């Protein structure tokens, strides 16, 4: 059986880290990760979407 941390415990552990980050840092990191950050010449980059999408 796996044990999980309750949400309250996770939030309490994250609070000091989040308080120390400059405003907008988390959103910047999230947007960087969701906008296809692979190099164009990488063989592991996802294929581009077909035209018209």
C-alpha positions in Angstrom: 0.0 0.0 0.0 1.3 3.4 -0.9 1.2 6.3 1.6 0.4 9.8 0.4 1.0 13.1 2.0 -2.2 15.1 2.9 -2.7 18.3 1.0 -2.2 20.4 4.1 1.2 18.9 4.7 2.3 19.5 1.1 1.1 23.2 1.2 2.9 23.8 4.5 6.1 22.4 3.1 5.8 24.5 -0.1 4.9 27.7 1.6 8.5 28.9 2.4 9.6 28.1 -1.1 6.7 29.9 -2.8 7.2 32.9 -0.5 10.8 33.2 -1.6 10.2 33.1 -5.3 9.8 36.4 -7.2 6.3 37.2 -8.5 5.5 35.4 -11.7 8.2 32.8 -11.5 5.9 29.8 -11.3 3.8 30.9 -14.3 6.9 31.6 -16.3 8.2 28.1 -15.6 4.8 26.5 -16.4 4.5 28.4 -19.7 8.0 27.5 -20.7 7.2 23.8 -20.1 3.9 23.9 -22.1 5.2 25.7 -25.2 7.3 23.0 -26.9 10.7 23.8 -25.5 12.5 21.1 -27.5 15.3 22.3 -29.8 14.3 22.3 -33.4 17.1 20.0 -34.4 16.3 17.4 -31.8 15.3 14.0 -32.9 13.0 13.7 -29.9 11.0 16.8 -30.7 7.3 16.2 -31.4 6.1 16.4 -35.0 4.6 19.7 -36.1 0.8 19.9 -36.4 -0.6 19.7 -39.9 -1.4 23.0 -41.6 -4.8 24.4 -40.9 -4.9 23.5 -37.2 
